[in-house]
Amino acid sequence: MSALAGAVADFTDAGFEREVLKASGTVLVDFWAAWCGPCRLIAPLMDWVASDYGDCVSVGKLEVDANPQTRDAYQVQGIPTLILFRNGEVVARHEGAIAKPQLQSFLDANL
């Protein structure tokens, strides 16, 4: 995985298979866009996940306008969308903005 422990990676269509689908372990992907207000609101939460959960999950974001292939492959229609992958398989998904307590519950239930 290209993400450093405690850091949020930037995923692209070109590297998604290698960095997420072929990664061993768990990866949380934040599908977002620069023009999306709720996406900007949850960005600090992705940093928090990378810091507090970095020992059990890698965290990255994928900008949907620049990476339509991956966006469409996972049928991301609303953003932000969080998808949790384990060993390349989708294990959980959350669409829409999320507060820290709900994100923590989402992670705890799926890790």
C-alpha positions as a Markdown table, in Angstrom:
| # | Residue | x | y | z |
|---|---|---|---|---|
| 1 | Met | 0.0 | 0.0 | 0.0 |
| 2 | Ser | 1.4 | 3.4 | -0.9 |
| 3 | Ala | -0.2 | 5.1 | 2.1 |
| 4 | Leu | 2.1 | 5.7 | 5.0 |
| 5 | Ala | 0.7 | 4.7 | 8.4 |
| 6 | Gly | -1.2 | 7.6 | 9.7 |
| 7 | Ala | -1.4 | 9.3 | 6.3 |
| 8 | Val | -4.3 | 9.6 | 3.9 |
| 9 | Ala | -3.4 | 8.4 | 0.4 |
| 10 | Asp | -4.7 | 9.8 | -2.9 |
| 11 | Phe | -6.0 | 7.0 | -5.1 |
| 12 | Thr | -6.5 | 7.2 | -8.9 |
| 13 | Asp | -8.0 | 5.0 | -11.5 |
| 14 | Ala | -4.5 | 4.0 | -12.6 |
| 15 | Gly | -3.4 | 2.8 | -9.2 |
| 16 | Phe | -6.7 | 1.6 | -7.6 |
| 17 | Glu | -6.3 | -2.1 | -8.4 |
| 18 | Arg | -2.8 | -2.2 | -7.1 |
| 19 | Glu | -3.3 | 0.1 | -4.0 |
| 20 | Val | -6.7 | -1.1 | -2.9 |
| 21 | Leu | -7.9 | -4.3 | -4.6 |
| 22 | Lys | -4.6 | -6.1 | -4.3 |
| 23 | Ala | -3.8 | -4.7 | -0.9 |
| 24 | Ser | -3.7 | -7.2 | 1.9 |
| 25 | Gly | -5.7 | -6.0 | 4.8 |
| 26 | Thr | -8.4 | -3.3 | 5.1 |
| 27 | Val | -8.6 | -0.1 | 3.1 |
| 28 | Leu | -11.2 | 2.7 | 3.7 |
| 29 | Val | -11.8 | 4.8 | 0.5 |
| 30 | Asp | -13.4 | 8.2 | 0.6 |
| 31 | Phe | -15.0 | 9.0 | -2.8 |
| 32 | Trp | -15.2 | 12.8 | -2.9 |
| 33 | Ala | -15.1 | 16.0 | -5.0 |
| 34 | Ala | -13.6 | 19.4 | -4.4 |
| 35 | Trp | -16.9 | 21.2 | -5.0 |
| 36 | Cys | -18.7 | 19.0 | -2.5 |
| 37 | Gly | -19.3 | 20.8 | 0.9 |
| 38 | Pro | -20.0 | 17.6 | 2.9 |
| 39 | Cys | -16.9 | 16.0 | 1.4 |
| 40 | Arg | -14.8 | 18.9 | 2.8 |
| 41 | Leu | -16.5 | 18.6 | 6.2 |
| 42 | Ile | -15.5 | 14.9 | 6.6 |
| 43 | Ala | -12.0 | 15.3 | 5.3 |
| 44 | Pro | -10.6 | 15.9 | 8.8 |
| 45 | Leu | -12.3 | 12.6 | 9.9 |
| 46 | Met | -10.3 | 10.7 | 7.3 |
| 47 | Asp | -7.1 | 12.1 | 8.9 |
| 48 | Trp | -8.5 | 11.0 | 12.3 |
| 49 | Val | -9.2 | 7.5 | 11.0 |
| 50 | Ala | -5.7 | 7.3 | 9.5 |
| 51 | Ser | -4.2 | 8.3 | 12.8 |
| 52 | Asp | -6.4 | 6.4 | 15.3 |
| 53 | Tyr | -7.1 | 3.3 | 13.2 |
| 54 | Gly | -3.9 | 3.3 | 11.2 |
| 55 | Asp | -2.8 | 0.0 | 12.7 |
| 56 | Cys | -5.7 | -1.9 | 11.3 |
| 57 | Val | -6.9 | 0.1 | 8.3 |
| 58 | Ser | -5.3 | 2.1 | 5.5 |
| 59 | Val | -7.1 | 5.3 | 4.4 |
| 60 | Gly | -7.3 | 7.0 | 1.0 |
| 61 | Lys | -9.4 | 9.2 | -1.0 |
| 62 | Leu | -10.5 | 9.2 | -4.7 |
| 63 | Glu | -11.6 | 12.3 | -6.4 |
| 64 | Val | -14.6 | 11.2 | -8.5 |
| 65 | Asp | -14.5 | 13.8 | -11.3 |
| 66 | Ala | -10.9 | 12.9 | -12.2 |
| 67 | Asn | -11.4 | 9.2 | -11.7 |
| 68 | Pro | -14.7 | 8.2 | -13.4 |
| 69 | Gln | -13.6 | 4.6 | -14.1 |
| 70 | Thr | -13.4 | 3.6 | -10.4 |
| 71 | Arg | -16.4 | 5.8 | -9.5 |
| 72 | Asp | -18.6 | 4.1 | -12.0 |
| 73 | Ala | -17.2 | 0.6 | -11.2 |
| 74 | Tyr | -18.5 | 1.0 | -7.6 |
| 75 | Gln | -21.7 | 2.9 | -8.7 |
| 76 | Val | -20.9 | 5.9 | -6.7 |
| 77 | Gln | -23.7 | 8.4 | -7.4 |
| 78 | Gly | -23.8 | 10.5 | -4.2 |
| 79 | Ile | -20.8 | 11.9 | -2.4 |
| 80 | Pro | -19.2 | 11.6 | 0.0 |
| 81 | Thr | -19.3 | 7.8 | -0.2 |
| 82 | Leu | -17.1 | 5.7 | 2.0 |
| 83 | Ile | -16.3 | 2.1 | 1.0 |
| 84 | Leu | -14.4 | -0.3 | 3.2 |
| 85 | Phe | -12.5 | -3.0 | 1.3 |
| 86 | Arg | -10.9 | -6.1 | 2.9 |
| 87 | Asn | -8.5 | -8.1 | 0.8 |
| 88 | Gly | -10.0 | -6.4 | -2.3 |
| 89 | Glu | -13.6 | -7.1 | -1.5 |
| 90 | Val | -16.2 | -4.5 | -0.4 |
| 91 | Val | -17.3 | -5.2 | 3.1 |
| 92 | Ala | -19.2 | -2.0 | 4.0 |
| 93 | Arg | -20.4 | 1.2 | 2.4 |
| 94 | His | -21.8 | 4.5 | 3.7 |
| 95 | Glu | -23.2 | 7.2 | 1.5 |
| 96 | Gly | -23.5 | 10.8 | 2.6 |
| 97 | Ala | -21.9 | 12.9 | 5.3 |
| 98 | Ile | -21.1 | 11.2 | 8.6 |
| 99 | Ala | -20.3 | 12.5 | 12.1 |
| 100 | Lys | -17.4 | 11.1 | 14.1 |
| 101 | Pro | -19.5 | 8.9 | 16.5 |
| 102 | Gln | -21.2 | 7.3 | 13.5 |
| 103 | Leu | -18.0 | 6.8 | 11.6 |
| 104 | Gln | -16.4 | 5.2 | 14.7 |
| 105 | Ser | -19.4 | 2.8 | 15.0 |
| 106 | Phe | -19.2 | 2.1 | 11.2 |
| 107 | Leu | -15.5 | 1.2 | 11.6 |
| 108 | Asp | -15.9 | -0.8 | 14.9 |
| 109 | Ala | -18.7 | -2.8 | 13.4 |
| 110 | Asn | -16.7 | -3.7 | 10.2 |
| 111 | Leu | -13.1 | -4.1 | 11.3 |
